[in-house]
């Protein structure tokens, strides 16, 4: 059975390390430290099954990454879950408008994250 592929996007190495450590046994995990690299990975031959996306990043923020993913026919179907400390109602609404499936605050509770991921991946 092929492992599902997860793309973790966060500018903080410690957040990537934490998520990779949590997910690597069950999933194939790739990581990007910025939006440009994330888009390149998402558009690769092996399209991820799910993107875990930080919002506040230098250069291209997570909202812009999500917008570009959803506008590209080859990546539009990839579910996006935002992981961020920015949790205002405005951010939630903007994320939903851009096509994100869910929005979890950091530091993320591992059990909640895995539950949301399982639900999203089962629906896909």
C-alpha positions, 0 to 999 in steps of 0.5 A: 500500500502506498503511503499518502504524501503530505507537503509541510510548508513552514518557514520555521525549521523547528515546526517542520521538524516537529511535523515531519517527526509526527508524520513520517511513519505513516506518510511520505512527508516533503517539506518547503520553507517558503511558498515558491518551493512549496508550489514547485513541489506541489506541481511535481510529478508526485502531487501531494495528497494534502498540504499543511500550510503556514500562513505567516511566511516571508515573501509569499504568505500562505494565503497566496500559496493557497490561491495559486494552488487552487488556480492551477488545474494540476493542483486545485484538487489538493486539500489545504489545511492551514496551520498558524498562530494567526487565528482571527476570524478574518483569517479563517474566512479568508482561508475558506474563501481561498479553498482551505479545508480547515484551520488549526492553531499552532502549537497544534495538538497532534491528536487533533491534527491527525484526526483532521488529516485522516478525515480530509484524506478519507474524503479525498 
